Amino acid sequence: MGAELYPTVRAWLTRARNDLANAEFTAAHRGDLLDTVVYHCQQAAEKAVKSYLVSEGLAIPKTHDVGKLVELATAKHAEFSHFQQVADAITPLATEFRYPADDEAPMPTAQQAQDALAAARAGTKNTRAAHSASLPAQRGAAPQSW
């Protein structure tokens, strides 16, 4: 990756980290807001994978489909394939609970929120591993804080 991409990669990573932190904090302190927990989990996974695509100089498709993004990342870093099933499962969380069809639209359960948190953590872990394998350690290119 060229040094000119560092700021963009770091911006994606920061936003992924912020979404995950928001989801974790909300899950811990506001059990009545689980719809936003699962939404931010999906967003964290999506942005983490997009950070990797940017680091590889790939165009980021305009999609919220984490599974599709993981397929693209797997072409560059085979380890992403281990995240495919989780990515496919977390993708619907961007909209499933976000936009109710009627007044009785279901809210996510505590278990669904915990599963979403685990999926988001797996996505960021996969991305950290991929960045560690492909980014130089200098200049703080691959943040160690998350």
C-alpha positions in Angstrom: 0.0 0.0 0.0 1.2 3.4 -0.9 1.6 6.0 1.8 -1.0 8.2 0.1 -3.7 5.6 1.2 -2.8 5.8 4.9 -5.2 8.6 5.8 -8.1 7.0 4.0 -7.4 3.5 5.5 -7.1 5.0 9.0 -10.4 7.0 8.5 -12.2 3.7 7.6 -10.6 2.0 10.6 -11.5 4.8 13.0 -15.1 4.7 11.9 -15.2 0.9 12.2 -13.7 1.2 15.7 -16.2 3.9 16.7 -19.2 1.9 15.5 -18.0 -1.2 17.5 -17.4 1.0 20.6 -20.8 2.5 20.2 -22.4 -0.9 19.9 -20.5 -2.3 22.9 -21.3 0.7 25.1 -25.0 0.8 24.1 -25.3 -3.0 24.7 -23.8 -2.6 28.2 -25.8 0.4 29.3 -29.0 0.5 27.3 -30.7 -2.9 26.8 -33.7 -1.1 25.3 -31.6 0.1 22.3 -30.7 -3.3 20.8 -31.8 -2.2 17.3 -29.0 0.3 17.2 -26.5 -2.2 18.7 -27.0 -4.6 15.9 -27.0 -1.8 13.3 -23.6 -0.5 14.6 -22.2 -4.0 14.6 -23.0 -4.4 10.9 -21.5 -1.0 10.2 -18.3 -1.9 12.1 -17.8 -5.0 10.2 -18.6 -3.3 6.9 -16.2 -0.4 7.5 -13.4 -2.7 8.7 -13.5 -4.8 5.5 -13.7 -1.7 3.4 -10.6 -0.4 5.1 -8.8 -3.5 3.9 -10.1 -3.1 0.4 -8.8 0.5 0.3 -5.4 -0.6 1.6 -5.2 -3.0 -1.3 -6.0 -0.2 -3.8 -9.4 -1.8 -4.7 -12.5 0.2 -5.5 -15.1 0.0 -2.8 -18.5 -1.0 -4.2 -21.5 1.0 -3.0 -22.9 -1.9 -0.9 -23.7 -2.7 2.7 -23.4 -6.4 1.9 -20.5 -7.5 4.1 -20.5 -10.9 2.5 -19.8 -9.4 -0.9 -17.1 -7.2 0.6 -15.5 -10.3 2.2 -15.5 -12.1 -1.1 -13.5 -9.2 -2.6 -11.1 -9.2 0.3 -10.6 -13.0 0.1 -9.3 -12.6 -3.4 -6.4 -10.6 -1.9 -6.1 -12.3 1.5 -7.4 -15.9 1.8 -7.9 -15.7 5.6 -11.0 -13.6 5.0 -12.8 -16.7 3.8 -13.0 -17.8 7.5 -15.3 -14.7 8.0 -17.6 -15.4 5.1 -20.4 -17.1 7.0 -20.4 -14.5 9.8 -20.3 -11.7 7.2 -23.4 -13.2 5.4 -25.2 -13.4 8.7 -24.4 -9.8 9.9 -25.4 -8.1 6.6 -29.2 -8.1 7.1 -28.7 -6.3 10.4 -28.1 -3.0 8.6 -31.8 -2.9 7.8 -33.7 -5.8 9.4 -34.4 -4.0 12.6 -33.7 -0.4 11.4 -36.8 0.1 9.3 -40.0 -1.3 10.8 -42.6 -2.6 8.4 -45.4 -1.8 10.9 -45.9 -0.9 14.5 -45.3 -4.4 15.6 -42.0 -4.9 13.9 -39.8 -7.1 16.1 -36.8 -5.7 18.0 -33.7 -7.8 18.2 -33.3 -10.1 21.2 -30.4 -9.8 23.6 -29.0 -13.0 22.1 -29.1 -11.5 18.6 -27.3 -8.4 19.9 -24.6 -10.6 21.5 -24.3 -12.6 18.2 -24.0 -9.3 16.3 -21.3 -8.1 18.7 -19.4 -11.4 18.3 -19.6 -11.0 14.5 -18.4 -7.4 14.5 -15.5 -8.4 16.7 -14.6 -11.2 14.4 -14.8 -8.8 11.4 -12.4 -6.4 13.0 -10.1 -9.2 14.2 -9.9 -10.6 10.7 -9.2 -7.1 9.3 -6.5 -6.5 11.9 -4.8 -9.7 10.9 -5.0 -8.9 7.2 -3.6 -5.4 7.8 -0.8 -6.8 10.0 0.1 -9.1 7.1 0.1 -6.4 4.5 0.8 -3.0 6.1 4.1 -1.8 7.3 4.4 -1.4 11.0 5.8 2.1 10.7 3.7 5.2 11.0 1.0 3.4 13.0 -0.6 2.1 9.8 -2.3 -0.8 11.5 -3.8 0.4 14.8 -3.1 -2.0 17.7 -5.8 -0.4 19.9 -8.7 -2.4 18.6 
